[in-house]
C-alpha cells in the first residue's frame, strides 16, 4: 500500500455549489373563507347526570361493554378479548371497565364526565352511549379522549375483516 493516496474530489465540487436557497419565514394559515371547512376538536363541559358503576382499576383505558357485568361476558368472548389486549400490551385486569347492560338514561356526556380515562374502547355498545356521529372502526377524538367504536366481541371474533378493523384502531390509538 502506498502513502501517496490522492482522492478524486471532483464529485465534491459538483455536490457543493455556491447556490444559496432561502426558506420563507412566513407561516401559512387558512384563509377566512376556508374557516367553515376547518375541523376542530369539540370542547364540551360535561356534567354528572347518572351514577355509573365502573369495575377494574382506574387506568388510562376504559373498556365499555353491553354486558351487565364482568361475569356476564361469555367465556369465548373473554378469551378472544384477552388475546387482543395481550397483543396490544394490555391486560383485562389492569383496565377500567364499564358495563352498560341494563343501564338507562345514560349518554356519552355521563360516561365522559365520570371517567378519567384517555382511551375508550367500546364493544357492542349502542351508538346512543357514544359520541354523536361515530361509526364502527372509527376513532373519535373529543375532549382529550380517543374513542374507538367496535361491534360485539362475538361478531369480531367470527369476522377477519372486523378483527383487522379492531387491530388498525388499536394500532392508531396506542401507536403500535
Helices and strands as residue ranges (DSSP letters): H 10-15, G 32-37, E 54-56, E 61-65, G 70-72, H 75-87, G 92-94, E 96-99, H 108-114, E 119-123, G 127-129, E 139-142, E 145-150, H 153-158, H 160-174
